[in-house]
Amino acid sequence: MLSSDILVLGDELLLGKGTHKACWIDPRDDKRCVKVAYAYPDLDIRREMKYRRCRKWRGVTSRLLPGFYGTVETDKGRGYVYERICNYDGSASLELGAWLQKERERRLQGAEPLDVEALLRAFRDAWVSEGIVMTNTQLENIMIQEQSAQWGDIRWRIVDNIGTHVTIPLLFFWDYLARRHVKRYWNRLLQENLHAAFPDLFDDEMIARLNV
């Protein structure tokens, strides 16, 4: 019999499974979610927690990162409680790739194209300004949070692979190094992810304009 202190994560609450961990809706608060690694120690979680502790110690806040609310013991193992990224109407927000696919489909149906270049430039500037350090640029690590029923009224969120592999992470403390890191990863996101997967949305000229 489970202790009353153990949070039970039923299958009906499962949001998704990744390579290293799974995510459930928090049964205590549906505006939060609980991530549980398949095995410990989980290097992804350790990197992120190290990064978040450093930012908290420095008093640095972020609009891009989800809120983190501590840990909880669950029937699946130790859980990490985060803000759940949802749209204005409570529906689950889309990963960047899925959101861009939806924009592609809208265009094929004759809808007015969004100015994706302006939206990406806004994300680029916010990411560089906040200096959020990441380990890769997979599209599923970035989510698009719809703020209203107007298509394109969005908030960008970075949800996974946060932190760095570096043993002594000087860029956690030096904003100049963090921003240089972000610029390098931004250009990689443009070339290796966005341009490769959506050449019809991001042509060579647009990529060149967005490079830093």
C-alpha positions as YAML, in Angstrom:
chain: A
units: angstrom
residues:
- id: 1
  name: MET
  ca: [0.00, 0.00, 0.00]
- id: 2
  name: LEU
  ca: [1.35, 3.41, -0.98]
- id: 3
  name: SER
  ca: [1.91, 6.10, 1.60]
- id: 4
  name: SER
  ca: [-0.50, 9.04, 1.48]
- id: 5
  name: ASP
  ca: [2.57, 11.19, 0.83]
- id: 6
  name: ILE
  ca: [3.21, 9.41, -2.47]
- id: 7
  name: LEU
  ca: [1.67, 11.12, -5.49]
- id: 8
  name: VAL
  ca: [-0.12, 8.63, -7.77]
- id: 9
  name: LEU
  ca: [0.32, 9.35, -11.48]
- id: 10
  name: GLY
  ca: [-2.41, 7.50, -13.37]
- id: 11
  name: ASP
  ca: [-2.27, 6.67, -17.07]
- id: 12
  name: GLU
  ca: [-5.08, 9.16, -17.74]
- id: 13
  name: LEU
  ca: [-2.72, 11.96, -16.63]
- id: 14
  name: LEU
  ca: [0.14, 11.02, -18.95]
- id: 15
  name: LEU
  ca: [1.13, 13.86, -21.28]
- id: 16
  name: GLY
  ca: [3.95, 12.13, -23.11]
- id: 17
  name: LYS
  ca: [7.14, 10.11, -22.97]
- id: 18
  name: GLY
  ca: [10.59, 11.21, -24.13]
- id: 19
  name: THR
  ca: [13.95, 9.55, -24.44]
- id: 20
  name: HIS
  ca: [14.89, 9.99, -20.78]
- id: 21
  name: LYS
  ca: [11.72, 10.86, -18.90]
- id: 22
  name: ALA
  ca: [7.93, 10.95, -18.95]
- id: 23
  name: CYS
  ca: [5.54, 13.76, -18.05]
- id: 24
  name: TRP
  ca: [2.16, 13.68, -16.27]
- id: 25
  name: ILE
  ca: [-0.41, 16.30, -15.35]
- id: 26
  name: ASP
  ca: [-0.07, 17.03, -11.64]
- id: 27
  name: PRO
  ca: [-3.25, 15.57, -10.08]
- id: 28
  name: ARG
  ca: [-3.12, 18.29, -7.42]
- id: 29
  name: ASP
  ca: [-3.08, 21.18, -9.91]
- id: 30
  name: ASP
  ca: [-3.77, 20.77, -13.64]
- id: 31
  name: LYS
  ca: [-1.77, 23.93, -14.39]
- id: 32
  name: ARG
  ca: [1.34, 22.02, -13.37]
- id: 33
  name: CYS
  ca: [3.04, 18.87, -14.62]
- id: 34
  name: VAL
  ca: [5.36, 16.27, -13.10]
- id: 35
  name: LYS
  ca: [8.40, 14.91, -14.93]
- id: 36
  name: VAL
  ca: [9.90, 11.59, -13.83]
- id: 37
  name: ALA
  ca: [13.15, 10.16, -15.22]
- id: 38
  name: TYR
  ca: [13.28, 6.50, -16.22]
- id: 39
  name: ALA
  ca: [16.54, 5.99, -14.34]
- id: 40
  name: TYR
  ca: [18.69, 7.93, -11.86]
- id: 41
  name: PRO
  ca: [20.91, 9.77, -11.85]
- id: 42
  name: ASP
  ca: [19.47, 11.52, -14.90]
- id: 43
  name: LEU
  ca: [22.08, 13.83, -16.41]
- id: 44
  name: ASP
  ca: [19.51, 16.04, -18.15]
- id: 45
  name: ILE
  ca: [17.73, 16.79, -14.88]
- id: 46
  name: ARG
  ca: [20.99, 17.26, -12.98]
- id: 47
  name: ARG
  ca: [22.21, 19.78, -15.56]
- id: 48
  name: GLU
  ca: [18.96, 21.70, -15.47]
- id: 49
  name: MET
  ca: [18.74, 21.79, -11.68]
- id: 50
  name: LYS
  ca: [22.33, 23.04, -11.48]
- id: 51
  name: TYR
  ca: [21.48, 25.78, -13.95]
- id: 52
  name: ARG
  ca: [18.28, 26.77, -12.17]
- id: 53
  name: ARG
  ca: [20.05, 26.93, -8.79]
- id: 54
  name: CYS
  ca: [22.66, 29.24, -10.27]
- id: 55
  name: ARG
  ca: [20.05, 31.54, -11.80]
- id: 56
  name: LYS
  ca: [18.11, 31.65, -8.54]
- id: 57
  name: TRP
  ca: [21.28, 32.49, -6.61]
- id: 58
  name: ARG
  ca: [21.96, 35.31, -9.08]
- id: 59
  name: GLY
  ca: [18.37, 36.55, -8.84]
- id: 60
  name: VAL
  ca: [17.79, 36.07, -12.59]
- id: 61
  name: THR
  ca: [14.21, 35.59, -13.81]
- id: 62
  name: SER
  ca: [12.94, 34.42, -17.19]
- id: 63
  name: ARG
  ca: [9.85, 34.60, -19.39]
- id: 64
  name: LEU
  ca: [11.11, 31.78, -21.58]
- id: 65
  name: LEU
  ca: [11.67, 29.08, -18.96]
- id: 66
  name: PRO
  ca: [8.72, 27.30, -17.31]
- id: 67
  name: GLY
  ca: [8.29, 27.79, -13.58]
- id: 68
  name: PHE
  ca: [9.80, 25.09, -11.38]
- id: 69
  name: TYR
  ca: [8.09, 24.20, -8.08]
- id: 70
  name: GLY
  ca: [10.34, 21.59, -6.49]
- id: 71
  name: THR
  ca: [10.24, 17.82, -6.20]
- id: 72
  name: VAL
  ca: [7.66, 15.29, -5.07]
- id: 73
  name: GLU
  ca: [7.76, 11.54, -4.46]
- id: 74
  name: THR
  ca: [5.48, 9.63, -6.84]
- id: 75
  name: ASP
  ca: [4.58, 6.02, -7.52]
- id: 76
  name: LYS
  ca: [6.87, 6.28, -10.58]
- id: 77
  name: GLY
  ca: [9.87, 7.68, -8.70]
- id: 78
  name: ARG
  ca: [11.02, 11.16, -7.80]
- id: 79
  name: GLY
  ca: [9.05, 13.79, -9.70]
- id: 80
  name: TYR
  ca: [10.03, 17.31, -10.71]
- id: 81
  name: VAL
  ca: [7.12, 19.74, -10.71]
- id: 82
  name: TYR
  ca: [6.90, 22.37, -13.46]
- id: 83
  name: GLU
  ca: [4.53, 24.89, -14.89]
- id: 84
  name: ARG
  ca: [2.41, 23.13, -17.51]
- id: 85
  name: ILE
  ca: [2.62, 24.95, -20.84]
- id: 86
  name: CYS
  ca: [-0.96, 25.49, -22.00]
- id: 87
  name: ASN
  ca: [-2.76, 27.85, -24.35]
- id: 88
  name: TYR
  ca: [-5.21, 30.57, -23.36]
- id: 89
  name: ASP
  ca: [-8.11, 28.08, -23.63]
- id: 90
  name: GLY
  ca: [-6.44, 25.38, -21.52]
- id: 91
  name: SER
  ca: [-5.43, 23.19, -24.45]
- id: 92
  name: ALA
  ca: [-1.91, 21.78, -24.61]
- id: 93
  name: SER
  ca: [0.59, 24.03, -26.38]
- id: 94
  name: LEU
  ca: [2.33, 22.69, -29.47]
- id: 95
  name: GLU
  ca: [6.01, 22.01, -29.92]
- id: 96
  name: LEU
  ca: [7.65, 24.37, -32.41]
- id: 97
  name: GLY
  ca: [7.76, 21.82, -35.22]
- id: 98
  name: ALA
  ca: [4.07, 20.93, -34.85]
- id: 99
  name: TRP
  ca: [3.12, 24.61, -34.68]
- id: 100
  name: LEU
  ca: [5.04, 25.39, -37.88]
- id: 101
  name: GLN
  ca: [3.38, 22.43, -39.58]
- id: 102
  name: LYS
  ca: [0.03, 23.95, -38.64]
- id: 103
  name: GLU
  ca: [1.13, 27.27, -40.15]
- id: 104
  name: ARG
  ca: [2.18, 25.41, -43.31]
- id: 105
  name: GLU
  ca: [-1.25, 23.76, -43.53]
- id: 106
  name: ARG
  ca: [-3.01, 27.11, -43.03]
- id: 107
  name: ARG
  ca: [-1.11, 28.54, -45.97]
- id: 108
  name: LEU
  ca: [-1.98, 25.56, -48.17]
- id: 109
  name: GLN
  ca: [-5.63, 26.21, -47.32]
- id: 110
  name: GLY
  ca: [-5.30, 29.83, -48.47]
- id: 111
  name: ALA
  ca: [-5.02, 31.55, -45.08]
- id: 112
  name: GLU
  ca: [-3.05, 34.78, -44.72]
- id: 113
  name: PRO
  ca: [0.57, 33.83, -43.93]
- id: 114
  name: LEU
  ca: [2.00, 34.80, -40.58]
- id: 115
  name: ASP
  ca: [5.11, 36.93, -40.50]
- id: 116
  name: VAL
  ca: [7.19, 34.06, -39.12]
- id: 117
  name: GLU
  ca: [10.37, 36.06, -39.62]
- id: 118
  name: ALA
  ca: [9.18, 38.75, -37.19]
- id: 119
  name: LEU
  ca: [8.07, 36.12, -34.67]
- id: 120
  name: LEU
  ca: [11.42, 34.34, -34.89]
- id: 121
  name: ARG
  ca: [13.32, 37.61, -34.56]
- id: 122
  name: ALA
  ca: [11.39, 38.34, -31.36]
- id: 123
  name: PHE
  ca: [12.28, 34.90, -30.01]
- id: 124
  name: ARG
  ca: [15.92, 35.31, -31.02]
- id: 125
  name: ASP
  ca: [16.19, 38.64, -29.24]
- id: 126
  name: ALA
  ca: [14.51, 37.31, -26.08]
- id: 127
  name: TRP
  ca: [16.68, 34.17, -26.05]
- id: 128
  name: VAL
  ca: [19.89, 36.13, -26.50]
- id: 129
  name: SER
  ca: [18.84, 38.71, -23.90]
- id: 130
  name: GLU
  ca: [18.01, 36.07, -21.29]
- id: 131
  name: GLY
  ca: [21.04, 33.95, -22.22]
- id: 132
  name: ILE
  ca: [19.23, 30.63, -21.70]
- id: 133
  name: VAL
  ca: [21.87, 27.89, -22.06]
- id: 134
  name: MET
  ca: [20.81, 24.70, -23.89]
- id: 135
  name: THR
  ca: [22.51, 21.44, -24.87]
- id: 136
  name: ASN
  ca: [20.87, 21.09, -28.30]
- id: 137
  name: THR
  ca: [18.37, 22.70, -30.66]
- id: 138
  name: GLN
  ca: [15.73, 20.03, -31.21]
- id: 139
  name: LEU
  ca: [12.38, 21.55, -32.16]
- id: 140
  name: GLU
  ca: [10.56, 19.64, -29.40]
- id: 141
  name: ASN
  ca: [12.53, 21.56, -26.77]
- id: 142
  name: ILE
  ca: [10.73, 24.78, -27.75]
- id: 143
  name: MET
  ca: [6.97, 25.24, -27.32]
- id: 144
  name: ILE
  ca: [4.54, 27.82, -28.64]
- id: 145
  name: GLN
  ca: [2.01, 29.08, -26.10]
- id: 146
  name: GLU
  ca: [-1.03, 30.69, -27.74]
- id: 147
  name: GLN
  ca: [-2.11, 33.80, -25.82]
- id: 148
  name: SER
  ca: [-5.47, 34.38, -27.52]
- id: 149
  name: ALA
  ca: [-7.72, 33.12, -30.33]
- id: 150
  name: GLN
  ca: [-5.79, 35.30, -32.78]
- id: 151
  name: TRP
  ca: [-3.39, 33.02, -34.66]
- id: 152
  name: GLY
  ca: [0.17, 34.25, -34.13]
- id: 153
  name: ASP
  ca: [-0.43, 35.85, -30.73]
- id: 154
  name: ILE
  ca: [2.11, 33.64, -29.00]
- id: 155
  name: ARG
  ca: [4.63, 33.29, -26.20]
- id: 156
  name: TRP
  ca: [7.81, 31.30, -26.77]
- id: 157
  name: ARG
  ca: [8.89, 28.78, -24.12]
- id: 158
  name: ILE
  ca: [12.05, 26.68, -23.74]
- id: 159
  name: VAL
  ca: [11.07, 23.49, -21.94]
- id: 160
  name: ASP
  ca: [13.86, 20.91, -22.08]
- id: 161
  name: ASN
  ca: [17.60, 20.21, -22.52]
- id: 162
  name: ILE
  ca: [18.46, 23.22, -20.40]
- id: 163
  name: GLY
  ca: [21.99, 23.66, -19.04]
- id: 164
  name: THR
  ca: [25.35, 22.53, -20.36]
- id: 165
  name: HIS
  ca: [27.67, 19.51, -20.49]
- id: 166
  name: VAL
  ca: [30.62, 21.69, -19.44]
- id: 167
  name: THR
  ca: [32.12, 20.64, -16.08]
- id: 168
  name: ILE
  ca: [32.91, 24.21, -14.99]
- id: 169
  name: PRO
  ca: [30.08, 26.26, -16.53]
- id: 170
  name: LEU
  ca: [31.49, 29.78, -16.60]
- id: 171
  name: LEU
  ca: [28.67, 30.83, -18.91]
- id: 172
  name: PHE
  ca: [26.26, 30.36, -15.98]
- id: 173
  name: PHE
  ca: [27.92, 33.39, -14.39]
- id: 174
  name: TRP
  ca: [29.21, 35.43, -17.33]
- id: 175
  name: ASP
  ca: [26.36, 36.86, -19.38]
- id: 176
  name: TYR
  ca: [28.69, 37.63, -22.28]
- id: 177
  name: LEU
  ca: [29.65, 33.95, -22.58]
- id: 178
  name: ALA
  ca: [26.03, 32.83, -22.24]
- id: 179
  name: ARG
  ca: [24.89, 35.17, -25.02]
- id: 180
  name: ARG
  ca: [27.70, 34.03, -27.28]
- id: 181
  name: HIS
  ca: [26.61, 30.43, -26.62]
- id: 182
  name: VAL
  ca: [22.98, 31.31, -27.44]
- id: 183
  name: LYS
  ca: [23.95, 32.98, -30.72]
- id: 184
  name: ARG
  ca: [25.84, 29.88, -31.81]
- id: 185
  name: TYR
  ca: [22.90, 27.63, -30.94]
- id: 186
  name: TRP
  ca: [20.44, 30.05, -32.55]
- id: 187
  name: ASN
  ca: [22.28, 29.84, -35.88]
- id: 188
  name: ARG
  ca: [22.31, 26.05, -35.54]
- id: 189
  name: LEU
  ca: [18.54, 26.06, -34.92]
- id: 190
  name: LEU
  ca: [18.02, 28.11, -38.08]
- id: 191
  name: GLN
  ca: [20.19, 25.99, -40.36]
- id: 192
  name: GLU
  ca: [19.93, 22.44, -39.02]
- id: 193
  name: ASN
  ca: [16.35, 22.46, -37.80]
- id: 194
  name: LEU
  ca: [14.11, 25.17, -39.24]
- id: 195
  name: HIS
  ca: [15.59, 25.53, -42.72]
- id: 196
  name: ALA
  ca: [16.07, 21.77, -43.09]
- id: 197
  name: ALA
  ca: [12.55, 20.85, -41.97]
- id: 198
  name: PHE
  ca: [10.60, 23.83, -43.38]
- id: 199
  name: PRO
  ca: [12.41, 25.17, -46.47]
- id: 200
  name: ASP
  ca: [9.09, 26.51, -47.78]
- id: 201
  name: LEU
  ca: [8.69, 28.72, -44.69]
- id: 202
  name: PHE
  ca: [12.36, 29.68, -44.25]
- id: 203
  name: ASP
  ca: [14.17, 30.38, -47.50]
- id: 204
  name: ASP
  ca: [17.88, 31.18, -47.79]
- id: 205
  name: GLU
  ca: [17.33, 34.94, -47.72]
- id: 206
  name: MET
  ca: [15.28, 34.81, -44.54]
- id: 207
  name: ILE
  ca: [17.83, 32.57, -42.84]
- id: 208
  name: ALA
  ca: [20.58, 35.02, -43.77]
- id: 209
  name: ARG
  ca: [18.62, 37.94, -42.32]
- id: 210
  name: LEU
  ca: [18.00, 36.07, -39.06]
- id: 211
  name: ASN
  ca: [21.57, 34.89, -38.54]
- id: 212
  name: VAL
  ca: [23.57, 36.58, -35.77]
...
